[in-house]
Amino acid sequence: MNEIVVAAFGITGAIPGMSLSVADADAPLTADWIVAQTNNLPDTSGGKVTSDIEETTLSDGTPAFEYTLKYDYQMYEIKAFGVCTDKDGKRIRAWVWTIDAFSPYDEALFSEIAHTLSIE
């Protein structure tokens, strides 16, 4: 998979933040695929899915999967809420993330933000 991070941004101090990646959808989108890709994220260390992966619907009606994950960036543990969907042969993943020690993880808020993604 040739994944491209399209955007990554955060507030001053970089937390919390959001990242968006796009890649060719070269395999079926399944919970197993999400786990395998998260466990092998190239820019992270120790990436792991930390919840069940569940089917969901984004605010625009697009079917997707949602899950929580963690990974290490430099010396910090990142906690994140992610959604993943396919559209027109592309795999789109979005994460809302934080360094819990600096800005507490808020799953309800992060889920709300991730679910507002509109896929066109």
C-alpha positions, 0 to 999 in steps of 0.5 A: 500500500502506497499511503499518502498523509494528506493532512495533519494538523493541531492547535498550538502545541500540536495537541489535540490534532487530526491526521488524514491519509489516502491510499489505493484501496488495494484489498477489501476493507475489513477489521483485519486489514485495519489491525494489520495496517495500524500495527505496521504504520510507517511513521509510528512505533508500537501502533495498536488498535485498542478497541473493537472495530465497529461498523459506523456511518459518517455524518454524510451517510458514508459507511465506515469503520471506527476504532481506537488506537495508540502509538508512540511518537518520539517519547510520547504515547498518542491516543486516537479515535479513527475512522476508515472508509473506501470511496472511488478506489481510495482508502481514506483514514482519519484520526483525531489524536492527543498526547494524553499527558498534555491534553486528555483523550476525550473519546466522545469528542474525538468520535464526534469530530471524526464522524463529521468527515464528509467523503465526496 
